[in-house]
Amino acid sequence: MKKLILSVAITLSALAFAQKQDPKELNAKIEQSSKIAYDAYNSKNYSVAAPKFIELYKLLKENGNDDKIYMYYAGVSYAMANNVDEAITIYTELLNSGFTGVQTQYTAKEAKTGQVVSLNKDIWETLKKTASKDYTDYKVEQTKSVEPDLYETLSTLLLNAKKNDEALALIEKGLSKYPNNAKLKEYQGSALYATGKTDQFLANLKEQLAKNPNDATNWYNLGVLQSKNEATQADAIASFSKALELKPNLTSAHQNLVYTVIGDDTKAVNDINAVRKTDSDKATQLIEARKERFAKALPYAEKWYQVEPTNIDAVTVLKEIYAMMKNQPKVAEMKAKEAALQSSAK
């Protein structure tokens, strides 16, 4: 998150553009709005900070200083307050206006306090020219562009609001300007998946993993896609395993790995029942294949339970696998655990 400029910068520079109101009156209003906004932000009271930053922006704009950095701070505050609609509106307006947040900052160190403050350019130049003893260490610095942050945050906001098509269009626009932005590439994958463009999502994941093979989340997402296709289930198992190698406590990967190894068990049972009376050899073959899948899933299920012992799904699946393996002591243990979890959930 961008560090906010000290509010003292506002009050010291206000006189340079105050044309429509009495300078003292204007400075008082600016100082009051600024203090409330920054204090609220620093106290993480973002719902209070956001409208105060907007108020500050409008106050400055009415008096000749259209500094959208304060609208940016308002957008940040709304986002932090989880006010998605307001944040989306502000971030969209900022991007459409061409705002980048790049500023030339004129700073100096107060001789009495040692504090570095931002000054209006004219004041800074006057103080430096007159060699004022009140300030030292005069510096001119240019801030970094916040445009990448605008694209990244707005993309996240749109995805969270399920505005997936808008998010995808924005992300692609952002990538045209910042083609190496890792976050936008990641969000692009999420947007492609959310809009049903799974082939493109798959290609995106593979591209990301080629660049960063140590990304557990992308290995997991790749596994999810691969698990949906029976022809690539072996690949899915490898992808989930890789994700867990990188992030052993990724519980969703443990769960999906177990279910992928077991496969569609409802279909398997239905297939067995369909031929049990007419083709006993085929039924036996299907039963043995099912047992083999459960046996293969056992170590993965035990690991899932080890990582997440209070997850009733992990307990139930492990109980069913032990039952298939005819391990009655373990079945009894899991039944007791299952009952305890169900009781505590009531």
Secondary structure, DSSP 8 states (H G I E B T S, - for coil): ------THHHHHHGGGT--SS-HHHHHHHHHHHHHHHHHHHHTT-HHHHHHHHHHHHHHHHHTT---THHHHHHHHHHHHTT-HHHHHHHHHHHHHHT-----EEEEEEETTT--EEEE-HHHHHHHHHTT-TTEEEEEEEE----HHHHHHHHHHHHHHTT-HHHHHHHHHHHHHH-TT-HHHHHHHHHHHHHTT-HHHHHHHHHHHHHH-TT-HHHHHHHHHHHHTSGGGHHHHHHHHHHHHHH-TT-HHHHHHHHHHHH--HHHHHHHHHHHTTT-HHHHHHHHHHHHHHHHHHHHHHHHHHHH-TT-HHHHHHHHHHHHHTT-HHHHHHHHHHHHHHHHHH-
